[in-house]
């Protein structure tokens, strides 16, 4: 029994180190050489994971659809991950496909990424920032994000772990919205009931940790003392509109990106948690 426990510990250690290495690599393609305000599309680069089907929308309505929009940003010294390009392009494309497949929404088969200072930002009601534990924004970007949120935009912050990364993210957002603070979103909020009935704040791990969790029971990254508990925190405006949603100590992006790589991971984390939460979030913000 002691030998089995020791082997299990070694397996968990190896998987944790692999997950940290993957986060350092970023799982995406950082370092693009395009201009600071240019818009790029996810299908410009090849799939890292499983590939995603494409589709067409009715002629004349190509722009009257939901489009997944990801934000490019510079990094601080905080955080282990690879920054803004983590899980690109598959997380963005797979979520877009599942929205098209499972809801009545008309969805763009491509996704976009751009800087907060891009003039086109105002055309996208939803933006996504991954690994905000290392987020750094310039004064013009802080102003652009503040104007975007005050004008009706919505921001999802996802995939960051531990208190140090949380404090960096919260500090940046306090500069963006100095008169607003994060609050823990209660499970009785209508967001959790609008499509799927979500009863708990479940954790989505990186794919290798998630695949092994059937044996280890571990779904958190790094230190369990400050990464084991999942938080869903929100910022509301003066009219009680949800402006910012932060999913801390969980990795929904991997749940979207890695859905086809391991059947257990898909069933336990993509199908049960990452997709239902995303569909509820997007349905709620598009109808409220």
HELIX and SHEET records of a PDB file:
HELIX    1   1 UNK A    2  UNK A   25  1                                  24    
HELIX    2   2 UNK A   42  UNK A   44  5                                   3    
HELIX    3   3 UNK A   90  UNK A  102  1                                  13    
HELIX    4   4 UNK A  119  UNK A  123  5                                   5    
HELIX    5   5 UNK A  132  UNK A  134  5                                   3    
HELIX    6   6 UNK A  139  UNK A  150  1                                  12    
HELIX    7   7 UNK A  162  UNK A  176  1                                  15    
HELIX    8   8 UNK A  190  UNK A  192  5                                   3    
HELIX    9   9 UNK A  207  UNK A  216  1                                  10    
HELIX   10  10 UNK A  224  UNK A  227  1                                   4    
HELIX   11  11 UNK A  252  UNK A  257  1                                   6    
HELIX   12  12 UNK A  263  UNK A  265  1                                   3    
HELIX   13  13 UNK A  266  UNK A  274  3                                   9    
HELIX   14  14 UNK A  275  UNK A  287  1                                  13    
SHEET    1   A 3 UNK A  40  UNK A  41  0                                        
SHEET    2   A 3 UNK A 107  UNK A 114 -1                                        
SHEET    3   A 3 UNK A  66  UNK A  71  1                                        
SHEET    1   B 2 UNK A  74  UNK A  75  0                                        
SHEET    2   B 2 UNK A 135  UNK A 136 -1                                        
SHEET    1   C 5 UNK A 126  UNK A 130  0                                        
SHEET    2   C 5 UNK A 154  UNK A 158  1                                        
SHEET    3   C 5 UNK A 242  UNK A 248  1                                        
SHEET    4   C 5 UNK A 231  UNK A 236 -1                                        
SHEET    5   C 5 UNK A 183  UNK A 184 -1                                        
END                                                                             
